[in-house]
Amino acid sequence: MALAILHTRALAGMAAPAVTVEVHLANGLPAFNLVGLAEAEVKEARDRVRAAILQSGFEFPARRITVNLAPADLPKASGRFDLPIALGVLVASGQIPGQALEQHEFAGELALTGALRPVRGALAMLIAARADRRVFVLPTESAAEATLLDGAEVLAADSLLAVSAHLAGRTPLQAPSRPATPAAPDYPDLADVKGQLLARRALEIAAAGGHSLLMLGPPGTGKSMLAQRLPGLLPPMTDQEALESAAVHSLAGSFAPSGWRRRPQRSPHHSASAVALVGGGGNPRPGEISLAHHGVLFLDELPEFSRQALEVLREPLESGRITISRAARQADFPARFQLVAAMNPCPCGYLGHPAGRCRCTPEQVSRYRARISGPLLDRIDLHVEVPALSDADLVDAPPGEASAPVRAR
């Protein structure tokens, strides 16, 4: 058989469109041609595939090899196509049987030794593949992640040789075991915060109503501590919410089973660009607002962020989604997050401090606060002042109420 046809998936935002890998062997001078709008990392597959096939004990055919990734107008990126291309070469050259190809989908990056390396976006691919009722073959690390999706048919493989033995009917691949996940997420407790009754009340209201929150106060008053404890006040994640959050982190390559059902909290540095916040790039990837989906996005030192970076938050705060448009493609990511921001009252930070150390002029204070536009402030529902407390107030303050009763209330 000089032609082999296999199935795999590309990534386009949260979608995972089907890709057909066609491998044809013909007589002529030895060559390896890869077509189908493949980007640089996909074109490099020819060298990884050749080495992996030889290291796995197979023969690399000295013939004219043409690999087509269809549809031709869909951009293809990353090394996920290595495994189906290598299997296509082996099937087309008659070294392994191809009768079972139609019942499987394949994705995996090959090492030069023939071992399989994990790929990002496993959950997104499995969600899209459920309708086609095929068994998905993935690297072991990615397959364990994909088992979090109920009803998914997944097989785990460590190497090209293991997948070849499975297709030949010698050693069937096994379904991966579901990774261990914590019984309940462990969040920082609100009991650690002493005093600041007004800010604690605002945090509770924000958790109850899904509101955005801006805290204004001098350094060292507990603004960051309060923000870090908001996820612990939110209700437990539903199955659908946990799956959506995990799928976004899988696309970014940052998902870990220990984070299953844990509400994400993202705290980008104030030097973050607009693209880092909303996502983007030549092959669009999710940004901080999407990685905070169903969780909390904490922006400390809010006025220090660039004006452009802050203004891109306006639409996602209302719509809960972000659409990234490029000349050649468009990607849509979820972005339903709670914004918690903190800022100082003035450039030096000590306006209104009991010590009276502020020397900022009214013009400097006005210019500092004007860095945040009115439309963005209008989208932040709660504004609360977090004043400085004296040492005596902190020592005499009773222990704060814990997160559990606040969450129940």
matplotlib code that plots the C-alpha trace (Angstrom):
import matplotlib.pyplot as plt

x = [0.0, 1.6, -1.0, -1.9, -4.7, -4.8, -6.7, -5.6, -6.5, -5.2, -5.8, -7.5, -8.3, -10.5, -11.6, -9.8, -10.7, -10.1, -7.0, -6.5, -2.8, -2.2, 1.1, 2.0, 5.1, 6.2, 9.2, 11.9, 14.7, 14.4, 12.6, 10.3, 7.8, 5.3, 2.4, -0.8, 0.0, 2.4, 4.4, 8.1, 7.8, 5.6, 8.1, 10.9, 8.9, 10.7, 14.0, 12.3, 10.3, 13.3, 15.3, 12.5, 11.6, 15.2, 15.7, 12.6, 14.0, 12.1, 13.4, 13.0, 11.9, 14.3, 11.5, 9.7, 7.5, 4.7, 2.7, -0.4, -2.2, -5.8, -7.6, -4.9, -6.3, -6.1, -2.8, -0.9, 1.5, 3.4, 4.9, 1.6, 1.6, 4.9, 3.2, 0.5, 3.2, 5.5, 2.7, 1.7, 5.2, 5.2, 1.8, 2.4, 5.7, 4.0, 5.9, 2.8, -0.9, -3.3, -6.7, -7.3, -6.4, -9.9, -11.0, -8.2, -6.9, -3.3, -1.3, 2.1, 5.6, 8.4, 11.8, 14.8, 14.8, 11.2, 9.8, 6.6, 6.5, 3.4, 1.4, -0.7, -4.4, -5.3, -8.6, -9.6, -8.9, -10.8, -13.9, -13.9, -13.2, -16.1, -18.6, -16.5, -16.4, -12.8, -10.2, -7.6, -4.0, -1.9, 1.5, 1.1, 1.4, -1.2, -3.5, -3.6, -4.9, -7.5, -9.1, -10.6, -13.2, -15.9, -16.7, -13.5, -11.9, -8.1, -5.1, -1.7, 1.5, 5.2, 6.8, 6.3, 7.1, 4.3, 1.7, 3.0, 2.7, -0.9, -1.9, -0.3, -2.4, 0.6, 0.5, -2.6, -2.3, -4.0, -6.3, -4.5, -5.5, -7.2, -4.6, -5.0, -6.7, -7.1, -10.4, -10.8, -8.8, -6.6, -7.0, -5.4, -7.8, -9.4, -8.7, -5.1, -6.3, -6.8, -8.9, -10.0, -13.7, -14.9, -12.5, -13.5, -17.2, -16.5, -14.7, -17.7, -20.1, -17.8, -17.7, -21.5, -22.4, -19.5, -18.4, -15.2, -13.3, -10.8, -8.9, -7.2, -4.8, -1.1, 1.4, 1.3, -2.4, -3.3, -4.7, -2.8, -3.6, -7.3, -7.2, -5.4, -8.3, -11.1, -11.0, -11.6, -14.9, -16.2, -18.5, -17.0, -16.5, -19.1, -18.0, -18.5, -16.6, -13.7, -13.5, -13.6, -10.8, -8.7, -9.1, -7.8, -4.8, -4.2, -4.0, -1.4, 0.5, 0.2, -2.5, -1.6, -4.0, -3.4, -5.2, -8.4, -11.5, -9.3, -10.4, -7.4, -5.9, -3.6, -1.4, 0.5, 3.3, 2.5, 5.0, 2.6, 1.7, -1.8, -1.1, 0.0, -3.3, -5.8, -3.7, -2.5, 0.6, 1.0, -0.6, -3.1, -2.8, -4.9, -3.7, -4.0, -7.7, -8.5, -6.2, -8.3, -11.5, -13.9, -11.4, -9.7, -7.5, -5.5, -3.9, -1.6, -0.3, -3.1, -1.9, 1.5, 0.0, 0.2, -2.9, -3.2, -3.0, -5.8, -8.1, -8.2, -10.0, -13.1, -14.9, -14.0, -15.3, -18.7, -18.9, -16.9, -15.1, -12.2, -11.9, -8.4, -8.5, -5.6, -5.3, -5.1, -7.1, -9.4, -9.4, -12.1, -11.3, -13.5, -12.7, -15.3, -13.2, -13.5, -11.2, -9.6, -7.3, -5.2, -3.6, -1.9, -3.7, -0.8, 2.6, 4.5, 1.7, 1.3, -1.6, -3.8, -1.3, -1.4, 2.3, 1.7, 4.7, 3.1, 4.6, 2.7, 1.1, -2.6, -1.5, 0.7, -2.1, -4.6, -2.2, -1.5, -5.2, -6.0, -3.9, -7.0, -9.7, -13.3, -14.8, -12.6, -13.4, -17.1, -16.8, -15.4, -18.4, -16.9, -14.4, -13.2, -10.5, -8.1, -6.6, -3.4, -3.8, -1.7, 0.4, -1.9, -5.0, -3.4, -2.3, -5.7, -7.8, -9.6, -8.8, -10.5, -13.4, -12.4, -13.2, -15.6, -18.4, -18.1, -18.4, -21.4, -23.0]
y = [0.0, 3.2, 5.5, 5.8, 8.1, 9.0, 11.4, 14.0, 17.4, 21.0, 23.8, 27.0, 28.9, 26.6, 24.6, 21.5, 21.1, 17.7, 17.2, 14.3, 13.2, 11.7, 10.0, 8.8, 6.9, 7.1, 6.0, 8.6, 10.3, 10.1, 13.2, 14.2, 16.8, 18.2, 20.3, 21.7, 25.2, 23.8, 26.2, 25.8, 23.4, 21.1, 21.1, 20.1, 16.9, 15.3, 15.1, 13.9, 11.3, 9.9, 9.5, 8.1, 5.5, 4.3, 4.3, 2.2, -0.6, 0.2, 1.0, 4.5, 4.1, 5.6, 6.8, 10.0, 10.7, 13.3, 14.2, 16.3, 17.8, 18.5, 20.9, 22.9, 26.3, 25.5, 26.6, 23.7, 24.3, 22.4, 19.0, 17.1, 15.8, 13.8, 10.6, 10.4, 11.3, 8.6, 6.0, 7.0, 6.4, 3.0, 2.0, 3.3, 1.3, -1.9, -2.2, -2.2, -2.9, 0.0, -1.7, 0.0, 3.5, 4.6, 3.9, 6.0, 9.5, 10.2, 13.2, 13.3, 14.8, 12.4, 12.5, 11.3, 8.1, 7.3, 8.2, 10.3, 13.8, 15.4, 17.9, 20.8, 21.0, 17.4, 18.3, 20.6, 17.8, 15.2, 17.5, 18.0, 14.3, 12.9, 13.4, 11.2, 8.3, 7.4, 6.2, 8.9, 7.8, 10.3, 10.4, 9.0, 12.4, 14.0, 11.0, 11.1, 14.7, 13.7, 11.2, 14.1, 14.2, 11.7, 9.3, 10.0, 7.0, 7.5, 5.2, 6.1, 5.4, 5.9, 5.5, 5.0, 1.3, 0.9, 2.4, 0.3, -2.9, -1.8, -1.3, -4.7, -6.4, -7.6, -5.5, -3.5, -0.1, 0.5, 3.3, 5.6, 5.7, 8.9, 11.1, 11.7, 15.0, 16.7, 16.0, 19.7, 22.7, 24.3, 28.1, 30.8, 31.4, 34.8, 34.2, 35.3, 38.9, 41.0, 44.2, 45.8, 45.1, 47.2, 45.6, 42.1, 43.0, 44.2, 41.0, 39.0, 41.1, 40.6, 36.9, 36.7, 38.8, 38.1, 41.8, 43.3, 45.1, 47.9, 48.4, 51.7, 52.2, 52.7, 49.9, 47.2, 47.5, 43.9, 44.6, 41.6, 39.3, 40.1, 39.5, 36.1, 35.0, 35.7, 32.3, 30.6, 32.5, 31.4, 28.4, 25.0, 24.7, 22.7, 19.9, 22.1, 25.0, 22.8, 21.3, 24.7, 26.0, 22.9, 23.0, 26.6, 25.7, 22.6, 24.9, 27.0, 23.8, 24.8, 22.3, 20.1, 17.5, 19.0, 22.1, 20.2, 22.0, 24.7, 28.2, 29.9, 33.1, 35.0, 37.8, 39.3, 41.8, 45.4, 45.2, 42.8, 43.8, 43.9, 40.7, 39.0, 39.9, 39.0, 36.5, 36.5, 35.8, 34.4, 31.2, 32.7, 31.4, 32.3, 35.3, 36.0, 36.8, 33.4, 31.6, 33.2, 31.9, 31.0, 32.4, 35.7, 38.1, 40.2, 43.4, 44.9, 48.4, 49.1, 52.5, 51.1, 49.0, 50.5, 52.4, 50.1, 47.0, 48.2, 49.3, 45.9, 44.6, 46.7, 44.4, 41.0, 42.3, 42.7, 39.9, 37.1, 36.3, 37.6, 37.2, 37.6, 38.5, 38.2, 38.6, 34.8, 33.5, 34.2, 32.6, 32.8, 32.2, 32.3, 35.0, 35.0, 36.2, 38.4, 41.4, 42.4, 45.4, 47.3, 50.7, 53.3, 56.6, 58.6, 58.2, 57.8, 55.7, 57.5, 59.9, 59.8, 57.7, 58.4, 59.1, 62.0, 61.1, 62.1, 65.0, 64.6, 67.7, 67.6, 67.8, 64.7, 62.8, 63.8, 62.8, 59.4, 58.5, 59.7, 56.8, 54.6, 55.6, 56.4, 53.6, 51.0, 52.3, 52.2, 48.5, 47.9, 47.6, 48.0, 50.6, 50.3, 52.1, 50.0, 52.3, 51.9, 50.4, 51.3, 48.6, 48.8, 48.2, 45.2, 43.7, 44.3, 43.2, 39.8, 36.9, 37.3, 35.2, 32.2, 31.6, 28.6, 30.5, 33.4, 31.2, 29.4, 32.7]
z = [0.0, -1.2, 0.5, 4.1, 5.6, 9.3, 11.5, 14.0, 15.3, 14.9, 17.4, 16.6, 19.8, 21.9, 18.8, 17.6, 13.9, 12.3, 10.2, 7.7, 7.3, 3.8, 3.2, -0.3, -1.4, -5.0, -7.1, -7.9, -6.1, -2.3, -1.0, 1.9, 1.0, 3.5, 2.3, 3.7, 5.2, 7.8, 10.0, 10.7, 13.7, 11.6, 8.6, 11.0, 11.6, 8.6, 10.6, 13.9, 12.0, 10.1, 13.2, 15.3, 12.6, 12.4, 16.2, 16.6, 14.4, 11.2, 7.8, 6.5, 2.8, 0.2, -1.9, -2.8, 0.3, 0.1, 3.3, 2.9, 5.9, 4.9, 4.8, 3.1, 4.2, 7.9, 9.5, 11.2, 14.1, 16.9, 16.9, 17.4, 13.8, 14.3, 15.4, 12.6, 10.0, 11.2, 11.3, 7.8, 6.5, 8.1, 6.9, 3.3, 3.1, 4.3, 7.6, 9.8, 8.9, 8.4, 8.8, 12.2, 11.2, 10.6, 14.2, 15.7, 16.0, 16.8, 18.2, 19.7, 19.3, 18.6, 20.2, 18.1, 20.1, 19.1, 22.5, 22.6, 24.2, 25.6, 23.5, 24.7, 24.2, 24.9, 26.5, 23.7, 21.2, 23.1, 23.5, 19.7, 18.9, 21.0, 18.1, 15.7, 18.1, 17.4, 20.0, 20.6, 21.0, 23.0, 24.8, 28.3, 30.0, 27.8, 28.0, 31.8, 31.5, 29.0, 31.3, 33.3, 30.4, 31.2, 28.3, 26.4, 24.7, 25.2, 24.9, 26.3, 24.5, 25.4, 22.0, 18.3, 18.7, 21.2, 18.9, 16.0, 18.1, 19.0, 15.3, 14.4, 17.1, 19.1, 22.3, 22.7, 24.3, 27.7, 28.8, 31.2, 34.8, 36.1, 37.8, 41.5, 42.3, 45.7, 47.5, 48.1, 47.0, 49.6, 49.5, 51.8, 54.7, 55.4, 59.1, 58.4, 57.9, 61.0, 61.0, 57.8, 58.4, 55.6, 53.1, 54.3, 53.9, 50.3, 49.6, 50.8, 48.6, 45.6, 46.1, 46.5, 43.5, 41.1, 41.3, 40.3, 43.2, 43.5, 46.7, 47.4, 50.3, 51.3, 51.1, 53.7, 54.5, 53.4, 49.8, 48.3, 51.2, 50.8, 47.0, 47.5, 49.7, 47.3, 45.5, 48.9, 49.3, 45.9, 45.6, 44.5, 40.7, 38.8, 36.5, 33.4, 35.0, 36.0, 32.5, 30.8, 33.0, 32.6, 28.8, 28.7, 30.8, 28.6, 25.6, 27.3, 28.4, 32.1, 33.3, 36.3, 37.8, 41.2, 39.9, 39.0, 40.5, 41.9, 40.9, 39.2, 40.4, 38.0, 39.2, 36.2, 36.8, 35.9, 33.1, 31.2, 27.7, 26.2, 24.3, 27.5, 29.2, 26.4, 24.4, 20.9, 18.8, 15.3, 16.5, 19.1, 22.6, 25.7, 27.8, 31.5, 31.4, 29.8, 32.2, 35.0, 33.5, 36.4, 38.8, 39.8, 38.0, 40.4, 39.1, 41.8, 41.3, 38.8, 37.6, 36.8, 34.0, 30.5, 29.4, 26.4, 28.5, 30.8, 28.1, 26.4, 29.6, 29.0, 26.5, 28.2, 31.6, 30.0, 27.5, 29.3, 26.0, 24.0, 20.2, 18.7, 15.1, 12.7, 8.9, 8.4, 11.4, 14.3, 17.7, 20.4, 24.1, 27.2, 29.8, 32.5, 35.4, 38.5, 38.4, 41.7, 41.5, 44.1, 43.9, 46.1, 46.7, 45.3, 43.6, 46.9, 48.4, 51.7, 51.1, 54.2, 56.1, 59.9, 59.8, 57.4, 55.2, 51.8, 50.0, 46.7, 45.2, 44.2, 40.5, 41.0, 42.7, 40.0, 37.2, 38.9, 39.3, 35.7, 34.4, 34.9, 32.5, 33.5, 31.3, 33.0, 36.5, 35.6, 35.0, 38.5, 40.7, 44.1, 45.2, 48.8, 50.8, 52.8, 55.4, 57.3, 60.8, 63.8, 65.5, 68.5, 66.3, 64.8, 68.1, 69.8, 66.9, 67.4, 65.1, 61.7, 60.6, 58.6, 55.0, 55.5, 57.4, 55.1, 52.0, 53.6, 54.4]

ax = plt.figure().add_subplot(projection="3d")
ax.plot(x, y, z, "-o")
ax.set_aspect("equal")
plt.show()
